[in-house]
Amino acid sequence: MNSISKIGIHNVFKDNETAFIDIDSPITIFTGYNGIGKSTALGIIHSTISLANGGEYLFPRSNWASQIFLSDGRILNHGKVARPVIEDFAPPQIKNAQKAESLKQYFNDLNAKTLPVIKKNKTVVSKDGEKRDSRSTNVLTITENSRSRKITSSNKVGLQSLLYCDELFNFNQDVDQSERLEDLDIFSKKNTLDKTLYLLIIEFSASEITSTLNSDLYDLIKQLDDLYSDVQMPLSLKEKIDDLRSLKFPESSFLKEANLFFNMTGREVFYADDRMLRLRVKSRPNDAIEWFNLSKGEKTLLCLLLAVYLNKDNETVFLLDEPDLSLHIKWQKQLLKSLRILAPKSQFIISTHSPAMIGNSEGEKIINIGSFARTK
């Protein structure tokens, strides 16, 4: 499975300097003071991988360059500048990808091919609540076997990324994700945690039906229930339907891990007959709590677990910016362990300020981003 082995970032942690970070563990945890670049690093990684897959993450910061070294030997070279490029633009080349001076030269060469700043009103590109100046320019090349070429739509890298930042989930494996969110007029126009959770529950439902019970058969059972809603169903038919229901949805690894958290509060999450997730108090099993009435922390937890579970078989790197926010300290201690169980072959890069997130899962590597930043 393809993964990230190293990243290089220029002009972020220190002006006009490059930092290389080895990503050689299943879980890499970025720590350090506020404002030193942890979230920016995650945004740059997601921006680069999105561009390599033919999309764009509207990351507001400009004037930086990055390299993402993949385990399959390819290198994603990405530069973003705040000005448009010249008419006969050709992407700059990187002569020695392993050296900091090469990424610096790549960024300087890109800047040299931009137009002077034109003092006009800014034209803004906006999507999903994120904005960037439309005059900024993203340039991506893929280095492979010492040859550099510009990526095309048929030249995608395969590796996907999922970014959780500012309580929102940003996908690049599904180009229709934002359109699907905007179509949900039952919520506000802005893409919210509720919208993301709703879509993830629907996707989870579809995956469970596919793996356990044919959807047509499920619909037939519901029709029989409706047909016999006012009259008694024949005993033999009822017994057969009950047998089918008992086989319908065995507890998935997602439900098992989710309930490690909810059982701490005397509750459990379950999959209802209408294909939606609900919560119930164990002492009152007949009183179900709808998913949209859950707290922000509960919604965040379910989104994190569902997003990882549903992408566990994809080549996906999960970029989680302070996923511990809104979670109880006991949930924080369990989170990375459960995410690793749900997606044991995947790669996680996390930023956090919480000591409770560290030291609870195998394969952790802790990196103090402050060591690359401007400190005294």
Secondary structure, 3 states (H helix, E strand, C coil): CCCEEEEEEECCCCCCCEEEEECCCCEEEEECCCCCCHHHHHHHHHHHHHHHCCCCCCCCCCCEEEEEEECCCCEEEEEEECCCECCCCCCCCCCCCCCHHHHHHHHHHHHHCECCCCCCCCCEEEECCEEEECCCEEEEEEEECCEEEECCCCCCCCCEEEEEECCEEEECCCCCHHHHHHCCCCCCCCCCHHHHHHHHHHHHHHHHHHHHCCHHHHHHHHHHHHHCCCCCCCHHHHHHHHHHHHHHCCCCHHHHHHHHHHHHHCEEEEECCCCCEEEEECCEEEEEEEHHHCCHHHHHHHHHHHHHHHCCCCCEEEEEECCCCCCCHHHHHHHHHHHHHHCCCCEEEEECCCHHHCCCCCCEEEEEHHHCCCCC
